[in-house]
Amino acid sequence: MPCVFTQGDGPGGRRIDGILYKYGKGEEVKIMCVCHGSFLTPAEFVKHAGGTDVDHPLKHIVVNPNSSSYL
């Protein structure tokens, strides 16, 4: 499963890593945050990092090119 991360806005923002749990045609995307093991929607994942409500949260989530570090 691909590893992802997002960076929150402003001084309270932080980098949050996660694992892309569900994805595919017609399926809702879920991300498991590494710090808590909670399953979040993309919008919740961005907020968890200290971000704000955004129209397209998937644009704020990046697939980690060094995914093998979690395996």
C-alpha positions in Angstrom: 0.0 0.0 0.0 1.3 3.5 -0.9 2.6 5.7 1.9 1.4 9.3 1.8 1.9 12.5 3.7 0.5 16.0 4.1 1.8 19.2 5.6 -0.4 21.5 7.7 -0.7 25.3 7.2 0.9 27.9 9.3 2.8 27.7 12.6 0.6 24.9 14.0 0.9 22.8 10.9 3.0 19.6 10.9 3.8 16.8 8.6 1.6 13.8 9.0 2.4 10.4 7.4 -0.1 7.8 6.5 -0.9 4.7 4.5 -3.4 4.9 1.6 -5.8 2.2 2.6 -8.6 2.1 0.1 -8.5 3.4 -3.4 -10.0 2.4 -6.7 -12.8 3.2 -9.1 -16.0 4.0 -7.2 -14.4 3.5 -3.7 -14.0 6.1 -1.0 -10.4 6.8 -0.2 -9.3 6.1 3.4 -5.9 6.9 4.9 -4.6 5.4 8.1 -2.5 7.9 10.0 0.7 6.5 11.3 0.7 8.4 14.5 -2.7 7.2 15.8 -3.6 4.3 13.6 -7.0 6.0 12.8 -8.7 5.8 9.5 -9.4 9.2 8.0 -11.0 10.7 4.9 -8.6 12.9 2.8 -10.2 16.0 4.3 -9.8 14.7 7.9 -6.2 13.8 7.1 -5.4 17.3 6.0 -7.1 18.8 9.1 -5.2 16.3 11.3 -2.0 17.9 10.1 -3.2 21.4 11.1 -4.7 22.3 7.7 -7.9 24.1 7.0 -11.0 23.0 5.0 -10.0 22.8 1.4 -12.1 22.1 -1.7 -9.8 19.4 -3.0 -8.0 17.7 -0.1 -6.4 15.1 -2.4 -4.3 17.9 -4.0 -2.7 18.4 -0.6 -1.7 14.8 -0.1 1.5 13.5 -1.6 2.5 9.9 -2.3 5.8 9.4 -0.4 8.6 8.3 -2.9 10.4 6.6 0.0 7.5 4.3 0.9 9.8 1.3 1.6 10.9 3.0 4.9 7.6 1.8 6.5 7.9 -1.8 5.4 
